[in-house]
Amino acid sequence: MRGYLIGVYGSLCLDKNCVWDFQKRPIGIELEHIDGNSENTTLDNCTLLCPNCHSQTPTFKSKNNGNGRHSRRERYNCGKSF
C-alpha cells in the first residue's frame, strides 16, 4: 500500500499543514492508517505522512493501544509468538 501511494503522490507528506521543507533534505514517508487499524488497508483509510506529522496523530504507536493488530493479539493469547 505504501509503495502504491508513493507511486501516485510521490514521497510527499499529504498533511496540508505540514511545514517540512522537502527541498532541503529528503525525509522518509510513513503510512498512516487513519482509523488506527493496521489491517484496514483500503485507500480511504491510508495516507502518507512525514514522521513529524505522523507522530502528532491520535493513532500513532502507543497512543493507539488496544486497537488494530487483532491477529497478533490472538496469537499471543494462544501462547504463540508473532
ABEGO torsion letter per residue (X at the ends): XAAAAAAAAEBBBABAABABBAAABBBBBBBBBAAGBAABABAAABBBBBAAAAAABAABEAAABGBEGAAAAAAAAAGBBX
